[in-house]
Amino acid sequence: MACQRGGMPRKLRIEYAGAIYHVINRGDRRDDIFRDDEDRRRFLATLEEACRKTRWQIHAYCLMSNHFHLVLETPEANLVAGMKWLLGVYTQRFNRRHRGCGHLFAGRYKALLVEGGGRGYLSTVCDYVHLNPVRAKLLAARAPLESFAWSSYGAYLQAPAKRPAWLRVDRLLGEKGIPRDSAAGRRQFARQMAWRREQEPSADYREMRRGWYWGGEQFRQELLAAAAERATANHYGSDRAESSEERARRLVRQELKRLGWGEDELTRRRKGDRQKIELAGRLRAETTMSLAWIAERLRMGSWSHVSNLLRKAKSAKSED
């Protein structure tokens, strides 16, 4: 049985390579964060960008009107940096589209750590997410679960080529005893979910909703030990920054080596050098580093100058 209450400071986020989280965030004052399907499409497009930047793998998602659910795995220890980018960029895009300003999301998202060792905890969380439209009474009693367009359940029933590249299905299928992502395996998954849907009215999720993790006692002890070790370093903020920044630094080093440049070449070349702009574009697309960081690292002047250069480069490319 999962034990999960107590023993964890609320403000401490545990991050480590390979961690799995059930992330929930709601609109500020529970206002809608998706006003229509176009907003939902834009959120999924932003999530896809976040996955490219962070290498996140999504196991399940569900978009409601005033909140969303994500079950995501972080191959790198970067939940906080990635969520900051995802929520910030989607907020900008939402406000721009609806001509609003200010906060869109509630102040703090919930991130429940999930044990992924094949003992059924990941399966329970993903089922909870996929059955959210049923609990919210958004589906008629006989309507198929896949008729709700804004969860990952329907994608699980599709062939791999038709799914988003960032949606990972093998771990959930494995926990359900489905060895292959085949047509037969997908039919077996659908049958299991139909059974779970029938059991849903009697499901008790109180422990999962109230706690800070979902897993066994050994998992809990490991998390507490990791938290105690990292809390001494300003709540491991330095570790988190190093993980995100080191990836960006490595990308710069690799590109400089490919170009045959030394560090002094960055200073010698003009701020708007074409190859600098291309590298800045990669950093922007593949990492969560800010424009200010990119401008300083590549000797390109102010962040606003970099922003203008990238915008012009994108515009020129689209015209080709």
C-alpha positions as CSV (number, residue, x, y, z in Angstrom):
1,M,0.0,0.0,0.0
2,A,1.3,3.5,-0.8
3,C,2.1,5.6,2.2
4,Q,2.6,9.2,1.4
5,R,1.6,11.8,4.0
6,G,4.1,13.6,6.2
7,G,7.8,13.8,6.3
8,M,8.4,16.1,3.3
9,P,8.7,19.9,3.3
10,R,6.0,21.3,1.1
11,K,8.3,23.7,-0.8
12,L,11.0,21.2,-1.7
13,R,10.9,19.7,-5.1
14,I,12.7,16.4,-5.6
15,E,14.3,16.1,-9.0
16,Y,16.5,13.3,-10.3
17,A,17.2,11.6,-13.6
18,G,14.4,9.1,-14.4
19,A,11.9,10.6,-12.0
20,I,8.2,10.2,-12.9
21,Y,5.6,12.8,-11.8
22,H,1.9,13.2,-11.9
23,V,1.6,17.0,-12.5
24,I,-1.6,18.9,-12.0
25,N,-2.1,22.6,-12.4
26,R,-5.2,24.7,-12.3
27,G,-6.2,28.1,-13.5
28,D,-5.8,31.1,-11.3
29,R,-8.9,31.3,-9.1
30,R,-9.9,28.1,-10.9
31,D,-10.6,30.1,-14.1
32,D,-10.4,28.3,-17.5
33,I,-7.0,27.8,-19.0
34,F,-8.5,26.4,-22.2
35,R,-11.4,28.4,-23.6
36,D,-11.7,26.3,-26.8
37,D,-10.1,23.6,-28.8
38,E,-7.6,25.9,-30.3
39,D,-6.2,26.7,-26.9
40,R,-5.9,22.9,-26.3
41,R,-4.0,22.5,-29.6
42,R,-1.7,25.3,-28.6
43,F,-1.0,23.8,-25.2
44,L,-0.1,20.5,-26.8
45,A,2.1,22.2,-29.3
46,T,3.9,24.0,-26.4
47,L,4.2,20.7,-24.5
48,E,5.8,19.2,-27.6
49,E,8.4,22.0,-27.6
50,A,9.0,21.5,-23.9
51,C,9.6,17.9,-24.5
52,R,12.2,18.7,-27.2
53,K,14.0,21.1,-24.9
54,T,13.9,18.9,-21.8
55,R,13.7,15.3,-23.3
56,W,10.6,14.7,-21.2
57,Q,8.6,11.6,-22.0
58,I,4.9,11.8,-21.5
59,H,3.1,8.7,-20.3
60,A,-0.4,10.2,-20.1
61,Y,-2.2,13.6,-20.3
62,C,-5.7,15.0,-20.0
63,L,-6.8,18.6,-20.7
64,M,-9.9,19.8,-18.9
65,S,-11.3,23.3,-18.9
66,N,-9.6,24.8,-15.9
67,H,-6.8,22.3,-15.3
68,F,-4.5,19.7,-16.8
69,H,-3.0,16.4,-15.8
70,L,0.4,15.2,-17.1
71,V,2.2,12.0,-16.2
72,L,5.8,12.7,-17.3
73,E,9.2,11.2,-16.9
74,T,12.3,13.3,-16.7
75,P,15.4,11.5,-18.1
76,E,17.3,14.6,-16.8
77,A,16.7,16.2,-13.4
78,N,14.8,19.2,-14.9
79,L,11.1,19.2,-13.8
80,V,11.2,22.7,-12.4
81,A,13.1,24.3,-15.3
82,G,10.8,22.6,-17.8
83,M,7.6,23.5,-16.0
84,K,8.7,27.1,-15.7
85,W,9.2,27.2,-19.4
86,L,6.0,25.3,-20.3
87,L,3.7,27.4,-18.0
88,G,5.4,30.7,-18.9
89,V,5.3,30.3,-22.6
90,Y,1.7,28.9,-22.7
91,T,0.6,31.8,-20.5
92,Q,2.2,34.3,-23.0
93,R,0.5,32.6,-25.9
94,F,-2.9,32.4,-24.2
95,N,-2.7,36.1,-23.2
96,R,-1.6,37.1,-26.7
97,R,-4.5,35.2,-28.3
98,H,-7.2,36.4,-25.9
99,R,-5.7,39.9,-25.4
100,G,-5.2,39.4,-21.6
101,C,-2.4,39.9,-19.2
102,G,-1.1,38.6,-15.9
103,H,-1.2,35.2,-14.3
104,L,-3.1,32.3,-15.9
105,F,-2.2,29.5,-13.6
106,A,-2.5,29.1,-9.8
107,G,0.7,29.8,-8.0
108,R,2.0,26.3,-7.4
109,Y,1.5,23.2,-9.5
110,K,1.3,19.8,-7.7
111,A,3.9,17.2,-8.7
112,L,3.3,13.8,-7.2
113,L,6.3,11.5,-7.4
114,V,5.4,8.1,-8.8
115,E,7.2,4.8,-8.4
116,G,7.9,3.3,-11.8
117,G,9.3,-0.1,-10.9
118,G,6.5,-2.1,-12.5
119,R,4.5,-2.6,-9.3
120,G,1.4,-0.9,-10.6
121,Y,1.7,2.6,-9.3
122,L,2.3,4.1,-12.7
123,S,-0.7,2.2,-14.1
124,T,-3.0,3.5,-11.4
125,V,-1.9,7.1,-12.0
126,C,-2.3,6.8,-15.8
127,D,-5.7,5.2,-15.4
128,Y,-6.7,8.0,-13.1
129,V,-5.7,10.6,-15.7
130,H,-7.4,8.8,-18.6
131,L,-10.6,8.3,-16.7
132,N,-10.8,11.9,-15.6
133,P,-13.5,12.7,-18.3
134,V,-15.6,9.9,-16.9
135,R,-15.5,11.3,-13.3
136,A,-16.2,14.8,-14.6
137,K,-19.3,13.4,-16.5
138,L,-18.1,14.7,-19.8
139,L,-18.9,11.4,-21.5
140,A,-22.3,9.7,-21.8
141,A,-22.5,6.3,-20.2
142,R,-22.1,4.4,-23.5
143,A,-19.7,6.8,-25.2
144,P,-16.3,5.2,-25.9
145,L,-13.5,6.6,-23.7
146,E,-11.5,7.6,-26.9
147,S,-14.3,9.9,-27.9
148,F,-12.8,12.4,-25.5
149,A,-10.3,14.1,-27.8
150,W,-8.1,15.8,-25.3
151,S,-6.4,12.9,-23.4
152,S,-3.7,10.5,-24.5
153,Y,-6.0,7.5,-24.2
154,G,-7.0,7.6,-27.9
155,A,-3.4,7.8,-29.0
156,Y,-2.7,4.6,-27.1
157,L,-5.1,2.8,-29.4
158,Q,-3.4,4.1,-32.5
159,A,-0.4,2.7,-34.4
160,P,2.9,4.2,-33.3
161,A,3.3,6.2,-36.5
162,K,0.1,8.1,-35.7
163,R,1.1,9.1,-32.1
164,P,3.1,12.1,-31.0
165,A,6.8,11.3,-30.7
166,W,6.8,12.5,-27.2
167,L,4.2,10.1,-25.9
168,R,5.8,6.9,-24.5
169,V,3.4,4.0,-24.2
170,D,5.6,1.0,-23.5
171,R,5.9,1.5,-19.7
172,L,2.2,1.6,-19.1
173,L,1.5,-1.3,-21.4
174,G,4.2,-3.3,-19.6
175,E,2.7,-2.6,-16.2
176,K,-0.6,-3.9,-17.5
177,G,1.1,-7.1,-18.7
178,I,0.9,-6.3,-22.4
179,P,4.2,-7.3,-23.9
180,R,3.9,-5.7,-27.4
181,D,2.6,-2.5,-28.8
182,S,0.7,-4.4,-31.5
183,A,-2.9,-4.3,-32.7
184,A,-3.7,-7.2,-30.4
185,G,-1.9,-5.5,-27.5
186,R,-3.9,-2.3,-28.1
187,R,-7.1,-4.3,-28.1
188,Q,-6.1,-5.8,-24.8
189,F,-5.4,-2.4,-23.4
190,A,-8.8,-1.2,-24.5
191,R,-10.5,-4.2,-22.8
192,Q,-8.6,-3.5,-19.5
193,M,-9.6,0.2,-19.6
194,A,-13.3,-0.7,-20.2
195,W,-13.1,-2.9,-17.1
196,R,-11.4,-0.1,-15.1
197,R,-14.1,2.3,-16.2
198,E,-16.8,0.0,-14.8
199,Q,-14.9,0.0,-11.5
200,E,-14.4,3.7,-11.4
201,P,-17.4,4.7,-9.3
202,S,-16.0,2.7,-6.4
203,A,-12.4,3.8,-6.8
204,D,-10.8,5.5,-3.8
205,Y,-8.1,8.0,-4.8
206,R,-7.9,9.9,-1.5
207,E,-4.3,8.8,-0.6
208,M,-3.1,9.6,-4.1
209,R,-4.7,13.0,-4.1
210,R,-3.5,14.1,-0.7
211,G,0.0,12.8,-0.8
212,W,3.4,13.9,-2.2
213,Y,4.3,10.5,-3.7
214,W,2.7,7.3,-4.9
215,G,4.7,4.2,-4.2
216,G,5.8,1.7,-1.6
217,E,7.7,2.3,1.6
218,Q,11.1,1.6,0.2
219,F,10.4,4.2,-2.5
220,R,9.4,6.7,0.2
221,Q,12.6,6.1,2.2
222,E,14.7,6.6,-0.9
223,L,12.9,9.9,-1.7
224,L,13.3,11.2,1.9
225,A,17.0,10.3,1.8
226,A,17.5,12.1,-1.5
227,A,15.6,15.2,-0.2
228,A,17.7,15.3,3.0
229,E,20.9,15.1,0.9
230,R,19.9,17.9,-1.5
231,A,18.1,20.2,0.9
232,T,21.5,21.4,2.3
233,A,22.3,23.1,-1.0
234,N,19.7,25.8,-1.0
235,H,17.0,23.2,-1.7
236,Y,19.3,21.8,-4.5
237,G,18.7,24.9,-6.6
238,S,22.3,24.8,-7.6
239,D,22.1,21.2,-8.8
240,R,19.0,22.0,-10.8
241,A,20.6,25.0,-12.5
242,E,23.7,23.0,-13.2
243,S,21.8,20.2,-14.9
244,S,20.0,22.6,-17.3
245,E,22.9,24.9,-17.9
246,E,25.4,22.2,-18.4
247,R,23.4,20.8,-21.3
248,A,23.5,24.2,-22.9
249,R,27.2,24.6,-22.3
250,R,27.9,21.2,-23.8
251,L,25.9,22.1,-26.9
252,V,28.0,25.3,-27.3
253,R,31.3,23.4,-26.8
254,Q,30.3,20.8,-29.4
255,E,29.3,23.5,-32.0
256,L,32.5,25.5,-31.4
257,K,34.5,22.4,-32.0
258,R,32.6,21.6,-35.2
259,L,33.2,25.1,-36.5
260,G,36.9,25.1,-35.4
261,W,36.3,28.2,-33.3
262,G,38.0,29.1,-30.0
263,E,36.3,31.2,-27.4
264,D,37.9,34.3,-28.7
265,E,36.2,33.8,-32.0
266,L,32.8,34.5,-30.3
267,T,34.2,37.9,-29.3
268,R,35.8,38.6,-32.6
269,R,32.8,37.9,-34.8
270,R,30.0,40.4,-35.0
271,K,26.9,40.0,-32.8
272,G,24.7,39.2,-35.8
273,D,27.0,36.6,-37.3
274,R,25.0,33.9,-39.2
275,Q,26.5,31.0,-37.4
276,K,26.0,32.6,-34.0
277,I,22.3,33.1,-34.9
278,E,22.0,29.4,-35.9
279,L,23.6,28.4,-32.6
280,A,21.3,30.7,-30.7
281,G,18.4,29.2,-32.4
282,R,19.5,25.7,-31.4
283,L,19.9,26.8,-27.8
284,R,16.5,28.3,-27.8
285,A,14.9,25.2,-29.4
286,E,16.7,22.6,-27.4
287,T,17.3,24.0,-24.0
288,T,15.4,26.1,-21.4
289,M,18.1,28.8,-21.1
290,S,16.9,32.4,-21.3
291,L,17.6,34.8,-24.1
292,A,19.8,36.8,-21.7
293,W,22.0,33.7,-21.0
294,I,22.3,33.0,-24.7
295,A,23.2,36.6,-25.5
296,E,25.9,36.7,-22.9
297,R,27.3,33.2,-23.7
298,L,27.6,33.9,-27.5
299,R,28.6,37.5,-27.2
300,M,25.5,38.8,-29.0
301,G,24.7,41.9,-27.1
302,S,21.3,42.3,-25.4
303,W,18.6,39.7,-25.1
304,S,16.3,41.8,-27.1
305,H,18.8,42.0,-30.0
306,V,19.0,38.1,-30.0
307,S,15.2,38.0,-29.9
308,N,15.0,40.2,-33.0
309,L,17.7,38.3,-34.8
310,L,15.9,35.0,-34.2
311,R,12.6,36.4,-35.3
312,K,14.1,37.7,-38.6
313,A,15.8,34.4,-39.2
314,K,12.6,32.5,-38.6
315,S,10.7,34.8,-41.0
316,A,13.4,34.5,-43.7
317,K,13.3,30.7,-43.4
318,S,9.5,30.6,-43.8
319,E,9.8,32.6,-47.0
320,D,12.3,30.3,-48.6
